Amino acid sequence: MPAENDDQPILDAALELFGEIGIDRTTVGDIADRAKVNRVTVYRRHGSKIDVLQKVMAREADRLFVRVSEAASGLLSPQDRIAHAFAATVVLVRSNPILRAMFVSGESAVLEELTVHGSRFLERAIVVADAIARPTGSANDRYVIPEATEVVVRVVHSILLTPHARVPLDTTDDLVAFGYRNVVPILTATTPSPVATASAAMPESENAVENG
């Protein structure tokens, strides 16, 4: 039996069931049985099924962001990092049982987590996208499109919610090509910030005084 203060087996059980039989069909009782605890324990530690789902989502999102960052970390150019991170995000969500189950769920509460209440995940994704897109030393640069990373994150969100339109985005190659054509130009169009520009234009003696 799981340790009294160990919540992971309950979340692991929920993750397995959401992937196996779907979120809509899974009950708190099913989760309790799989985790070998009683239903009261699930309610006491986590709350309702939607509360459990939120915690499982958060944990899987953390893992997803780590893997996307890892996929981009070995690539030298910003263009390659951006295109491959974009593709990796979509592929990893599609191959993750819980995340895939959420995007095909017909349960209104689940859809609300992806749409109405999805901002907390989108905000974290924006931070990750910015870290991947900006090469070392470019923290002072500004995107030509002010909300560039949010635009890209919303594009990914839209693709996951509506996979098929006019452009084929079924394979990794499709996604990488789309990334190079459409995402890379958005995230590599930057301009130096006014502060950085002024600092670069300042005579060396004035810089020394300013930094002193």
C-alpha positions as CSV (number, residue, x, y, z in Angstrom):
1,M,0.0,0.0,0.0
2,P,1.3,3.5,-0.8
3,A,2.9,5.5,2.0
4,E,0.4,7.8,3.7
5,N,2.1,11.0,2.4
6,D,3.0,9.6,-1.0
7,D,0.6,11.0,-3.6
8,Q,2.4,9.7,-6.7
9,P,0.8,6.3,-6.8
10,I,-2.6,7.9,-7.0
11,L,-1.5,10.2,-9.8
12,D,0.2,7.3,-11.5
13,A,-3.0,5.3,-11.3
14,A,-5.0,8.2,-12.7
15,L,-2.5,8.6,-15.6
16,E,-2.7,5.0,-16.5
17,L,-6.5,4.9,-16.5
18,F,-7.0,8.1,-18.4
19,G,-4.8,6.6,-21.1
20,E,-6.3,3.2,-21.0
21,I,-10.1,3.8,-20.8
22,G,-10.3,7.6,-21.3
23,I,-10.9,10.5,-19.0
24,D,-14.7,10.4,-19.4
25,R,-15.1,6.8,-18.3
26,T,-12.6,6.9,-15.4
27,T,-14.1,7.4,-11.9
28,V,-12.6,8.2,-8.6
29,G,-13.4,4.7,-7.6
30,D,-11.4,3.3,-10.5
31,I,-8.4,5.5,-9.5
32,A,-8.7,4.4,-5.9
33,D,-8.8,0.7,-6.9
34,R,-5.8,1.0,-9.2
35,A,-3.8,2.9,-6.5
36,K,-4.9,0.4,-3.8
37,V,-6.4,3.0,-1.6
38,N,-10.0,3.9,-0.7
39,R,-12.0,6.6,-2.4
40,V,-12.0,8.7,0.8
41,T,-8.2,8.9,0.5
42,V,-8.4,10.1,-3.1
43,Y,-10.9,12.8,-2.1
44,R,-9.0,13.8,1.0
45,R,-5.6,14.2,-0.8
46,H,-6.7,15.5,-4.2
47,G,-10.4,16.2,-4.4
48,S,-12.7,15.4,-7.3
49,K,-11.7,13.6,-10.6
50,I,-11.2,17.0,-12.2
51,D,-8.8,18.0,-9.3
52,V,-6.9,14.8,-9.9
53,L,-6.8,15.5,-13.6
54,Q,-5.4,19.0,-13.0
55,K,-2.6,17.6,-10.9
56,V,-1.8,14.9,-13.5
57,M,-1.9,17.5,-16.2
58,A,0.5,19.7,-14.3
59,R,3.0,16.9,-13.8
60,E,2.8,15.8,-17.4
61,A,3.2,19.3,-18.6
62,D,6.4,19.7,-16.5
63,R,7.8,16.5,-18.0
64,L,6.8,17.7,-21.5
65,F,8.5,21.0,-21.2
66,V,11.7,19.3,-20.0
67,R,11.7,17.0,-23.0
68,V,11.0,19.8,-25.4
69,S,13.9,21.7,-24.0
70,E,16.1,18.7,-24.2
71,A,15.1,18.1,-27.9
72,A,16.3,21.7,-28.7
73,S,19.4,21.8,-26.5
74,G,21.6,19.9,-28.8
75,L,21.0,22.1,-31.8
76,L,23.3,25.1,-32.4
77,S,21.3,27.5,-34.5
78,P,18.2,29.3,-33.2
79,Q,16.4,28.3,-36.4
80,D,17.0,24.6,-35.8
81,R,16.1,24.9,-32.1
82,I,12.8,26.6,-32.9
83,A,11.7,24.3,-35.7
84,H,12.5,21.1,-33.9
85,A,11.1,22.3,-30.5
86,F,7.9,23.2,-32.3
87,A,7.6,19.8,-33.9
88,A,8.7,18.0,-30.7
89,T,5.9,19.7,-28.7
90,V,3.2,18.6,-31.0
91,V,4.6,15.0,-31.3
92,L,5.1,14.6,-27.6
93,V,1.6,15.8,-26.7
94,R,0.1,13.4,-29.4
95,S,2.1,10.5,-28.0
96,N,1.3,11.2,-24.3
97,P,-1.7,9.1,-23.2
98,I,-3.1,11.6,-20.8
99,L,-2.6,14.7,-22.9
100,R,-3.9,12.9,-26.0
101,A,-7.0,11.7,-24.0
102,M,-7.7,15.3,-23.0
103,F,-7.7,16.5,-26.5
104,V,-10.2,13.9,-27.6
105,S,-12.4,14.0,-24.5
106,G,-16.0,15.0,-24.9
107,E,-16.4,15.9,-21.2
108,S,-17.1,19.6,-20.8
109,A,-15.0,19.9,-17.7
110,V,-12.0,18.5,-19.5
111,L,-12.5,20.8,-22.4
112,E,-12.7,23.7,-20.0
113,E,-9.3,22.7,-18.6
114,L,-7.8,23.0,-22.2
115,T,-9.6,26.2,-23.1
116,V,-11.1,28.4,-20.4
117,H,-8.6,27.3,-17.7
118,G,-5.7,26.6,-20.0
119,S,-3.9,29.9,-19.4
120,R,-1.6,28.5,-16.7
121,F,-0.2,26.0,-19.1
122,L,0.1,28.4,-21.9
123,E,1.9,30.9,-19.7
124,R,4.5,28.3,-18.8
125,A,4.8,27.2,-22.4
126,I,5.5,30.9,-23.4
127,V,8.4,31.0,-20.9
128,V,9.9,27.8,-22.4
129,A,9.4,29.0,-25.9
130,D,11.2,32.2,-25.1
131,A,14.2,30.4,-23.6
132,I,14.5,28.1,-26.6
133,A,14.2,30.9,-29.2
134,R,16.6,33.4,-27.7
135,P,20.3,32.5,-28.3
136,T,22.7,33.1,-25.5
137,G,23.4,36.8,-24.9
138,S,20.2,38.1,-26.7
139,A,18.1,38.6,-23.6
140,N,18.0,42.4,-24.3
141,D,16.7,41.9,-27.9
142,R,13.0,42.4,-28.5
143,Y,10.8,40.5,-30.9
144,V,9.6,42.5,-33.9
145,I,6.2,41.0,-33.2
146,P,5.8,42.0,-29.6
147,E,3.9,38.9,-28.5
148,A,5.8,36.5,-30.7
149,T,6.2,33.6,-28.3
150,E,2.6,33.8,-27.2
151,V,1.5,33.8,-30.9
152,V,3.5,30.6,-31.5
153,V,2.2,28.9,-28.3
154,R,-1.3,29.7,-29.4
155,V,-0.6,28.2,-32.8
156,V,0.6,25.0,-31.2
157,H,-2.5,25.0,-29.0
158,S,-4.7,25.4,-32.1
159,I,-3.0,22.6,-33.9
160,L,-3.5,20.3,-31.0
161,L,-7.2,21.2,-30.7
162,T,-7.8,21.0,-34.5
163,P,-5.2,18.8,-36.1
164,H,-6.5,18.9,-39.6
165,A,-7.1,21.8,-41.9
166,R,-5.4,22.6,-45.2
167,V,-1.7,22.1,-44.4
168,P,-0.7,18.5,-43.6
169,L,0.8,18.3,-40.1
170,D,0.6,14.6,-39.4
171,T,4.3,13.6,-39.3
172,T,7.4,15.0,-37.6
173,D,8.7,16.0,-41.0
174,D,5.5,17.9,-41.8
175,L,5.8,19.7,-38.4
176,V,9.5,20.5,-38.8
177,A,8.9,21.9,-42.3
178,F,6.0,24.0,-41.0
179,G,8.2,25.2,-38.2
180,Y,10.9,26.4,-40.5
181,R,8.4,28.1,-42.9
182,N,6.2,29.8,-40.3
183,V,7.4,29.7,-36.8
184,V,11.1,30.4,-37.3
185,P,10.5,33.8,-39.0
186,I,8.3,34.9,-36.2
187,L,10.8,34.1,-33.4
188,T,14.0,35.1,-35.2
189,A,12.8,38.6,-36.2
190,T,14.3,40.6,-33.3
191,T,15.5,44.1,-32.8
192,P,17.9,45.4,-30.1
193,S,16.1,47.0,-27.1
194,P,16.5,50.9,-26.7
195,V,18.7,50.4,-23.6
196,A,21.0,48.0,-25.5
197,T,21.2,50.3,-28.5
198,A,21.9,53.4,-26.3
199,S,24.6,51.5,-24.4
200,A,26.3,50.3,-27.6
201,A,26.3,53.9,-29.0
202,M,27.7,55.4,-25.8
203,P,31.4,56.4,-26.0
204,E,33.7,54.1,-24.2
205,S,34.6,56.7,-21.5
206,E,30.9,57.3,-20.8
207,N,30.3,53.6,-20.5
208,A,33.1,53.3,-18.0
209,V,31.6,56.1,-15.9
210,E,28.2,54.6,-16.2
211,N,29.4,51.2,-15.1
212,G,31.6,52.6,-12.4
